[in-house]
Amino acid sequence: MVAAGLLAAVTFVTGSPIPALTGAGLLTLAGLFQLVPPVGSVEAEREVDSVRTVEGGDVVSRARLDGTLRVPGVITLDDEPPAIAEIQSPGRRTHLGVGAFALEGDTEMTLPVRGVADIGPLTAFALDPLGLVSHRFEALSPDSVHVWPRGEDADEQPLRARYERMLSGRHNVPNPGESLEFYGIREYQPSDPMRKVNWNQTAAKGEMLVNENEQQTYGEVAVFVDARRITGIGTHRENPLHEVCRFATTLGNIAYATQDVMRAYAFGPADFDRFRPDPGSPWKDQYNDWLTELEPAGDLTVEPVLDEVLPYLTERSIVVFITPLFGDDVIGDAAHRAMALENDVLVIATGLPDSLPDAIQDSLDEDREDRLANLRDRGVPVIDAAAGRTLEQAIDEQEAMM
């Protein structure tokens, strides 16, 4: 019955019966699968509709495989999705027959968690009619999709109203420069363009005088991201580092909108990671890619990172520490060092995932609350961003308590 069914199937696919597909003939085909590579020349392609998405975003991978089956058999196209993916529509396709084949399949998936997700490899699986011998090969290597943290498109006003000079964006300072705001008058120099000459003052004073405008500058934001090993506690889908990165993304969204210069540093790994875009570059995508690739590692505290960074910060920079606080004895000292240099300092204390066992959750919550109280007692500006609060909600709740 099996042999007759396969004979009928191959007859339907190829248009003509293959007399050898009976009894011993089927065993002969299985032997051919061992002796002869069953698949001839193959061309494969994959198109992923987006190489970047955000947590919970949908991605479609369109795969195609063209080739030839040298002997009758079954070939299956399989575009392997990432382990974290939630599959909406699988893209596996199968062809039964001999000769040329063309397989196309769309894999529709949701990528729920921050990280670099590999789609693939694209594999083909050839099987003889009896299912005795198989031949598997990789047609395409994986393609990577950056799944960004899901930040808020937050309004910068709550931060700026609560924390003086916070996220000031492009602004003028009372120094000579190239803005449109008038600064003063000085003597003409040979390098000055004639458009700067103040002809009225030149006529009145009897010497060449030129106008000077104020200097235009940008706010500089230095963000210190807690990526210590302990921030990986929990599950792959829920851990403190994911929360840290979500708030770091929100801060980046605000800074990008206000045209501030963003610098970011991840402490934890012994060789700490940093994000320093070129001045004036459209850095938002690069910044989110950098956050996406962060992994919890090491136990390096923020202080040695701050030692290296502080000498290079411009005067009156904005310094933000984003951390779940637990197990960190130095964040208060680090904040005070930055404050002593006339920087605007803010600590965003993120929360813990709900997936932790109750005993661990209670212990870490208690440790976190003690450190929050200590920071407040020392006069460090801190936002309690726990329990699923957004940045704006945390600021509003803090304002209501004051």
Backbone torsions as a table, in degrees:
resi	resn	phi	psi	omega
1	MET	NA	-42.3	179.3
2	VAL	-62.8	-44.4	-179.3
3	ALA	-62.8	-42.8	-179.9
4	ALA	-64.0	-39.6	179.4
5	GLY	-64.2	-43.4	179.4
6	LEU	-66.4	-37.7	177.4
7	LEU	-61.1	-44.7	179.6
8	ALA	-63.7	-40.7	-178.6
9	ALA	-65.1	-45.0	-179.4
10	VAL	-67.3	-36.9	176.1
11	THR	-60.2	-41.3	-179.6
12	PHE	-65.2	-42.1	-175.9
13	VAL	-73.5	-44.1	-172.4
14	THR	-92.1	-18.4	180.0
15	GLY	90.8	-5.6	178.3
16	SER	-148.4	142.9	-180.0
17	PRO	-70.7	153.5	175.9
18	ILE	-112.1	105.2	-172.5
19	PRO	-56.2	-28.9	-175.8
20	ALA	-68.9	-14.0	-173.8
21	LEU	-81.9	59.6	172.5
22	THR	-141.9	136.7	173.5
23	GLY	47.1	-113.2	-177.1
24	ALA	-62.2	-25.8	179.2
25	GLY	-62.5	-38.7	177.5
26	LEU	-64.5	-39.6	176.7
27	LEU	-64.3	-34.3	177.1
28	THR	-63.5	-41.1	177.4
29	LEU	-62.3	-39.8	177.0
30	ALA	-60.9	-39.3	177.2
31	GLY	-65.5	-38.0	177.6
32	LEU	-61.1	-36.2	178.6
33	PHE	-60.7	-29.7	179.2
34	GLN	-80.6	-35.2	-173.6
35	LEU	-89.4	-34.8	-174.4
36	VAL	-117.5	129.6	173.6
37	PRO	-55.5	118.4	-171.7
38	PRO	-70.2	-22.3	-175.9
39	VAL	-109.0	127.4	177.7
40	GLY	-81.6	-149.3	-178.7
41	SER	-59.6	140.8	-175.4
42	VAL	-131.3	139.1	170.5
43	GLU	-122.5	131.5	-177.6
44	ALA	-130.1	148.1	175.1
45	GLU	-150.3	151.6	177.5
46	ARG	-139.0	138.9	174.9
47	GLU	-126.9	117.9	176.2
48	VAL	-98.2	127.9	-170.7
49	ASP	-69.5	-14.4	176.6
50	SER	-156.9	132.4	177.0
51	VAL	-91.9	-1.9	175.4
52	ARG	-138.5	139.4	173.2
53	THR	-149.5	-178.8	175.9
54	VAL	-113.6	165.5	178.8
55	GLU	-52.1	128.5	-177.4
56	GLY	86.8	4.1	-179.4
57	GLY	-80.6	154.6	179.4
58	ASP	-98.2	140.6	179.6
59	VAL	-134.4	141.5	176.2
60	VAL	-118.4	127.7	175.2
61	SER	-108.8	118.7	-179.4
62	ARG	-104.5	117.1	-176.0
63	ALA	-118.1	148.2	177.7
64	ARG	-141.8	140.3	178.8
65	LEU	-134.9	121.8	176.8
66	ASP	-117.3	138.3	179.0
67	GLY	-175.9	-161.7	-176.9
68	THR	-137.6	132.1	169.8
69	LEU	-91.7	118.5	-177.1
70	ARG	-73.8	-29.7	178.5
71	VAL	-130.0	155.5	-179.1
72	PRO	-57.7	140.1	179.5
73	GLY	177.5	-167.2	-179.2
74	VAL	-120.3	133.3	174.9
75	ILE	-125.3	137.2	-176.8
76	THR	-122.7	133.0	174.7
77	LEU	-96.5	128.7	-178.3
78	ASP	-136.7	113.0	176.7
79	ASP	-98.8	99.3	-169.8
80	GLU	-68.0	121.9	179.9
81	PRO	-80.0	163.4	175.4
82	PRO	-62.1	152.4	-178.5
83	ALA	-61.2	-31.3	-176.6
84	ILE	-83.4	-7.9	-172.2
85	ALA	-70.2	144.9	169.8
86	GLU	-101.5	110.8	-171.7
87	ILE	-80.0	123.5	175.9
88	GLN	-92.3	-36.3	179.5
89	SER	-151.4	114.2	-178.5
90	PRO	-72.2	150.8	-177.3
91	GLY	-106.0	14.8	-178.8
92	ARG	-69.8	133.7	179.0
93	ARG	-133.5	147.2	-176.2
94	THR	-130.4	143.4	178.1
95	HIS	-130.3	134.8	178.5
96	LEU	-117.8	127.4	178.2
97	GLY	153.2	-152.3	178.9
98	VAL	-147.1	152.2	-178.8
99	GLY	93.1	-155.4	-174.4
100	ALA	-68.1	145.2	174.7
101	PHE	-140.7	156.0	175.0
102	ALA	-141.4	116.3	-178.8
103	LEU	-115.1	132.9	176.2
104	GLU	-131.0	138.0	178.7
105	GLY	-151.2	136.6	175.8
106	ASP	-105.4	123.2	174.3
107	THR	-102.0	113.9	178.8
108	GLU	-101.0	128.6	-173.7
109	MET	-144.7	157.6	171.2
110	THR	-111.0	133.3	-180.0
111	LEU	-108.1	104.7	-166.8
112	PRO	-87.9	-12.5	-168.0
113	VAL	-130.6	140.8	175.3
114	ARG	-52.5	139.1	176.6
115	GLY	146.5	175.6	176.5
116	VAL	-94.2	115.1	-176.8
117	ALA	-102.1	126.7	178.4
118	ASP	-95.3	121.7	174.7
119	ILE	-96.9	120.0	-176.7
120	GLY	116.6	-175.3	8.7
121	PRO	-72.3	161.7	173.6
122	LEU	-86.9	116.2	-175.2
123	THR	-119.1	154.8	173.9
124	ALA	-121.4	142.9	-174.8
125	PHE	-131.9	109.3	-179.9
126	ALA	-101.1	137.5	-174.8
127	LEU	-134.1	137.0	178.3
128	ASP	-72.3	163.6	-174.1
129	PRO	-58.2	-28.0	179.7
130	LEU	-89.9	-5.6	-177.9
131	GLY	72.4	23.1	-177.4
132	LEU	-91.5	-34.3	-175.0
133	VAL	-127.3	135.0	179.9
134	SER	-125.9	158.6	177.6
135	HIS	-138.9	118.2	-176.8
136	ARG	-119.5	137.9	177.6
137	PHE	-148.4	155.9	-179.9
138	GLU	-92.6	120.0	-177.7
139	ALA	-89.8	-32.2	178.9
140	LEU	-144.9	143.7	174.6
141	SER	-77.1	166.8	-176.5
142	PRO	-66.5	154.1	168.8
143	ASP	-110.9	142.1	-176.0
144	SER	-100.1	140.9	173.9
145	VAL	-121.0	128.2	175.6
146	HIS	-85.3	118.1	177.3
147	VAL	-98.5	103.7	-175.5
148	TRP	-71.9	152.4	169.6
149	PRO	-60.3	145.4	179.1
150	ARG	-88.4	96.3	177.2
151	GLY	-90.3	-179.2	178.2
152	GLU	-100.3	146.4	167.0
153	ASP	-85.6	67.5	-168.9
154	ALA	-79.0	149.9	173.0
155	ASP	-75.6	131.6	-178.4
156	GLU	-75.0	-13.9	-172.5
157	GLN	-61.0	-41.8	178.7
158	PRO	-58.1	-39.8	178.2
159	LEU	-66.4	-45.0	-175.7
160	ARG	-69.1	-33.4	179.5
161	ALA	-71.3	-34.5	-175.7
162	ARG	-84.6	-35.3	-174.7
163	TYR	-121.9	110.7	-175.2
164	GLU	-54.2	135.3	178.1
165	ARG	68.7	2.2	-176.6
166	MET	-68.4	125.3	176.8
167	LEU	54.1	61.0	-175.0
168	SER	-82.1	-14.1	178.1
169	GLY	65.9	-157.9	179.9
170	ARG	-72.2	130.4	-177.5
171	HIS	-155.0	165.1	179.6
172	ASN	-94.5	148.9	173.6
173	VAL	-125.3	151.8	-174.9
174	PRO	-75.5	61.9	174.0
175	ASN	-135.5	155.9	177.7
176	PRO	-60.6	138.3	-179.0
177	GLY	-167.5	-150.1	-172.0
178	GLU	-123.5	23.5	177.4
179	SER	-79.0	-175.1	179.1
180	LEU	-92.5	-5.0	-178.0
181	GLU	-87.5	133.9	-177.6
182	PHE	-68.9	137.0	179.0
183	TYR	-112.5	-45.7	-178.7
184	GLY	173.5	-169.8	-178.9
185	ILE	-124.6	141.8	177.0
186	ARG	-143.6	173.9	179.8
187	GLU	-68.6	147.8	178.2
188	TYR	-67.0	141.0	173.3
189	GLN	-122.3	148.8	-175.4
190	PRO	-54.2	-26.9	-178.3
191	SER	-82.4	-7.1	-177.5
192	ASP	-74.2	135.3	174.0
193	PRO	-70.0	149.8	-176.5
194	MET	-64.5	-24.0	-179.7
195	ARG	-65.1	-16.7	-180.0
196	LYS	-87.9	-8.6	-176.7
197	VAL	-66.8	130.7	174.4
198	ASN	-93.5	97.9	-171.4
199	TRP	-69.3	-33.4	178.9
200	ASN	-64.2	-47.5	179.5
201	GLN	-68.8	-33.5	177.2
202	THR	-61.9	-44.3	179.7
203	ALA	-67.1	-38.3	-177.1
204	ALA	-71.7	-37.4	-174.6
205	LYS	-94.3	-16.9	-179.9
206	GLY	78.1	16.5	176.2
207	GLU	-145.7	155.3	-177.7
208	MET	-70.0	123.3	178.0
209	LEU	-126.6	147.8	-179.0
210	VAL	-126.7	155.4	175.4
211	ASN	-82.9	145.4	171.3
212	GLU	-121.0	140.7	176.5
213	ASN	-105.0	167.3	179.4
214	GLU	-72.4	158.2	176.6
215	GLN	-78.0	137.2	175.8
216	GLN	-103.6	132.7	-178.2
217	THR	-140.6	177.8	-179.0
218	TYR	-121.9	151.2	170.8
219	GLY	-69.6	146.5	177.3
220	GLU	-114.3	128.3	-178.1
221	VAL	-114.0	124.3	174.5
222	ALA	-111.9	116.6	-177.1
223	VAL	-109.5	127.3	178.0
224	PHE	-107.9	115.1	-172.6
225	VAL	-103.0	126.1	-179.7
226	ASP	-79.6	108.2	178.1
227	ALA	-120.9	29.6	178.0
228	ARG	-62.1	160.4	-177.9
229	ARG	-53.7	-36.5	-175.9
230	ILE	-66.7	-19.7	178.2
231	THR	-73.7	-4.7	175.3
232	GLY	-90.9	2.5	-179.2
233	ILE	-63.8	142.4	-176.9
234	GLY	114.2	-141.2	-179.7
235	THR	-117.0	171.3	178.2
236	HIS	-62.0	-31.1	-178.8
237	ARG	-84.1	-27.7	-177.5
238	GLU	-135.8	110.8	173.5
239	ASN	-153.1	162.7	-176.2
240	PRO	-59.0	-32.6	-178.8
241	LEU	-64.0	-36.6	176.1
242	HIS	-58.7	-43.7	179.7
243	GLU	-65.0	-42.6	177.7
244	VAL	-57.5	-45.3	-177.3
245	CYS	-68.6	-33.0	178.0
246	ARG	-64.5	-42.4	178.0
247	PHE	-71.4	-33.3	176.0
248	ALA	-64.5	-36.9	176.2
249	THR	-65.3	-43.4	178.2
250	THR	-58.9	-45.5	179.0
251	LEU	-62.5	-39.0	177.0
252	GLY	-63.9	-39.9	177.6
253	ASN	-59.4	-42.4	-179.2
254	ILE	-68.1	-47.1	-178.0
255	ALA	-62.5	-37.2	179.9
256	TYR	-67.3	-39.6	179.7
257	ALA	-66.0	-33.6	-179.0
258	THR	-91.4	2.8	177.8
259	GLN	63.8	33.6	172.4
260	ASP	-77.9	160.5	174.5
261	VAL	-90.1	123.9	-175.3
262	MET	-104.5	132.0	169.2
263	ARG	-127.4	140.7	-178.7
264	ALA	-138.7	146.0	-176.5
265	TYR	-138.7	132.2	179.0
266	ALA	-106.3	119.2	177.8
267	PHE	-102.8	151.5	-173.5
268	GLY	138.9	-68.5	176.4
269	PRO	-61.5	143.9	-178.5
270	ALA	-57.6	-40.6	174.5
271	ASP	-97.6	86.2	-168.9
272	PHE	-61.3	148.9	-176.4
273	ASP	-91.9	152.5	-178.6
274	ARG	-144.4	154.2	175.3
275	PHE	-125.7	114.7	-179.2
276	ARG	-136.5	91.9	-179.5
277	PRO	-74.2	162.5	174.5
278	ASP	-67.7	139.6	179.5
279	PRO	-55.7	134.0	177.8
280	GLY	81.5	-2.0	-178.6
281	SER	-80.7	152.3	174.6
282	PRO	-75.7	88.3	-164.2
283	TRP	-91.1	-4.4	-170.0
284	LYS	-60.6	-47.1	180.0
285	ASP	-63.2	-41.5	179.4
286	GLN	-62.7	-40.2	-179.1
287	TYR	-64.5	-45.8	179.4
288	ASN	-66.2	-35.7	174.3
289	ASP	-61.6	-41.8	179.9
290	TRP	-62.1	-45.2	178.2
291	LEU	-64.1	-36.7	-179.3
292	THR	-61.6	-35.5	-174.1
293	GLU	-86.6	-5.3	-179.0
294	LEU	-67.3	136.6	175.7
295	GLU	-126.3	144.5	177.9
296	PRO	-67.8	129.3	-178.0
297	ALA	-163.8	144.9	171.5
298	GLY	73.5	178.5	-177.5
299	ASP	-130.4	18.4	-179.6
300	LEU	-63.8	127.0	178.1
301	THR	-80.0	176.0	-176.3
302	VAL	-75.0	-20.7	-171.1
303	GLU	-62.0	-48.3	177.9
304	PRO	-63.7	-29.1	175.8
305	VAL	-68.2	-44.0	178.7
306	LEU	-63.0	-37.2	177.6
307	ASP	-55.4	-40.6	-177.4
308	GLU	-78.1	-32.0	-171.9
309	VAL	-87.3	-40.0	-172.1
310	LEU	-52.8	-42.7	-178.1
311	PRO	-61.7	-18.8	-175.5
312	TYR	-103.6	-2.5	178.0
313	LEU	-73.9	139.9	175.0
314	THR	-71.6	160.2	-178.1
315	GLU	-60.5	139.0	177.6
316	ARG	60.0	42.9	175.2
317	SER	-75.7	167.3	175.4
318	ILE	-101.2	121.6	-176.8
319	VAL	-118.2	120.7	-176.6
320	VAL	-123.6	128.8	174.3
321	PHE	-106.5	125.3	179.0
322	ILE	-115.5	113.6	-171.1
323	THR	-157.2	148.2	172.7
324	PRO	-78.2	-3.4	172.9
325	LEU	78.2	-36.5	-170.9
326	PHE	-62.8	142.7	179.8
327	GLY	70.0	18.5	-176.5
328	ASP	-121.5	109.4	-177.1
329	ASP	-95.4	-2.3	-170.5
330	VAL	-118.3	-2.8	-174.0
331	ILE	-63.4	-35.7	178.2
332	GLY	-64.9	-43.5	177.8
333	ASP	-63.0	-41.4	179.7
334	ALA	-63.1	-42.4	178.9
335	ALA	-62.4	-41.9	179.7
336	HIS	-65.7	-36.7	177.7
337	ARG	-63.0	-42.5	179.1
338	ALA	-68.3	-37.4	179.2
339	MET	-66.8	-34.0	-178.7
340	ALA	-64.7	-20.8	179.5
341	LEU	-96.7	22.7	175.8
342	GLU	65.0	29.5	174.3
343	ASN	-93.0	152.1	170.0
344	ASP	-80.5	123.5	-173.7
345	VAL	-120.0	140.8	177.5
346	LEU	-144.7	136.3	171.8
347	VAL	-109.2	124.2	173.2
348	ILE	-103.2	110.3	-177.4
349	ALA	-92.7	105.3	-177.2
350	THR	-82.0	171.7	-173.8
351	GLY	-100.7	-172.2	-178.1
352	LEU	-110.3	151.1	177.1
353	PRO	-70.5	152.5	178.8
354	ASP	-77.2	-7.0	-173.7
355	SER	-82.2	-4.5	-177.7
356	LEU	-74.7	149.6	172.5
357	PRO	-58.0	149.1	-173.7
358	ASP	-56.5	-42.9	-176.7
359	ALA	-63.5	-42.6	178.7
360	ILE	-68.3	-42.1	179.5
361	GLN	-58.7	-46.9	-178.3
362	ASP	-63.7	-41.7	-178.9
363	SER	-64.8	-45.2	-179.1
364	LEU	-69.7	-37.0	177.1
365	ASP	-61.6	-42.5	179.9
366	GLU	-64.7	-42.8	178.2
367	ASP	-61.9	-42.1	-179.2
368	ARG	-65.0	-43.3	-179.6
369	GLU	-63.3	-39.4	177.9
370	ASP	-62.0	-41.1	-178.3
371	ARG	-72.8	-35.0	174.2
372	LEU	-60.1	-46.7	-179.7
373	ALA	-62.3	-39.4	179.6
374	ASN	-63.7	-42.3	178.9
375	LEU	-62.6	-43.2	180.0
376	ARG	-65.2	-40.3	178.5
377	ASP	-62.0	-30.1	-178.5
378	ARG	-89.8	3.7	176.5
379	GLY	78.3	21.2	178.9
380	VAL	-86.8	124.8	175.7
381	PRO	-62.3	123.9	-176.4
382	VAL	-140.8	141.1	175.4
383	ILE	-112.1	125.5	176.7
384	ASP	-85.5	101.7	-175.5
385	ALA	-106.4	38.1	-178.4
386	ALA	-87.2	178.2	171.8
387	ALA	55.7	42.0	173.6
388	GLY	72.4	14.2	179.3
389	ARG	-71.6	145.8	166.9
390	THR	-81.6	170.1	-179.4
391	LEU	-63.0	-44.1	-179.8
392	GLU	-65.7	-40.2	178.2
393	GLN	-62.8	-41.8	-179.4
394	ALA	-63.5	-40.7	178.7
395	ILE	-66.3	-43.8	-179.7
396	ASP	-61.4	-43.7	180.0
397	GLU	-65.1	-37.6	179.1
398	GLN	-66.7	-40.5	177.9
399	GLU	-61.7	-39.6	-177.7
400	ALA	-66.8	-26.5	-178.5
401	MET	-83.9	-13.1	-174.6
402	MET	-86.0	NA	NA
